[in-house]
Amino acid sequence: MSVVINARMVAFAVHALAVVASVMVFVWSICYRGGFAWESTNKTLIFNLHPVLTLTGLVILGGEATISYKSLPFEKRVNKLIHLVLHAIAIILGILGIYAAFKHHNEKHIPNLYTIHSWVGIGVIVLYALQWLYSFIVYFFPGGSSALRRDLLPWHVFLGVFVYVLAVGNSVLGFLEKLTFLEKSGLDKFGSEAFLVNFMAIITILFGTFVLLIVYSKSPPSVEEDNYSYSAI
């Protein structure tokens, strides 16, 4: 079942929300949290890389990659390559973002993996990487037979949507967790930073919602050389 919408028009909303979310997370990290660094005596600067890299990578670039088959006006082979590369960049940024969180914890002697956010985060990056690897082998190089690709496509779509929903939900969970820690440390619950973080979570949810709307929209007419479509993911 598909939703009858103009996917490329809705994609403009996705792109706009991507810009808004990116600006908000940078403003939060720089203007409210003091910036970021790989090495610093102020360990908060190391942690600040975590939300920036994971949001822009797993959620924003991951979302843009997910809708590339329906949002971009290029031929399928070009969209396929863009889809592959954007997902690869998303995974790299996600790994760096998770590394920043571990580095911050280790240097401040804070235990790792003690929250549901961290557990789900590890699950997301592992599933994301495995999904990319098997998709690369089956759909890109060396490539499976037409029948194999057609048979595996529903699983490719399902796993892609599942991992992306987990990434969006875990990002929102991360905002909640961080804001709760900050408020327990004295941050004003009705201050500008608290409102910024809450609105950033809402923007993230809206972004993910529009991505899923495009995923389940009716594919634009096209000539598929293998008699099946990658358009869902």
Disulfide bonds with the S-S distance in Angstrom:
none
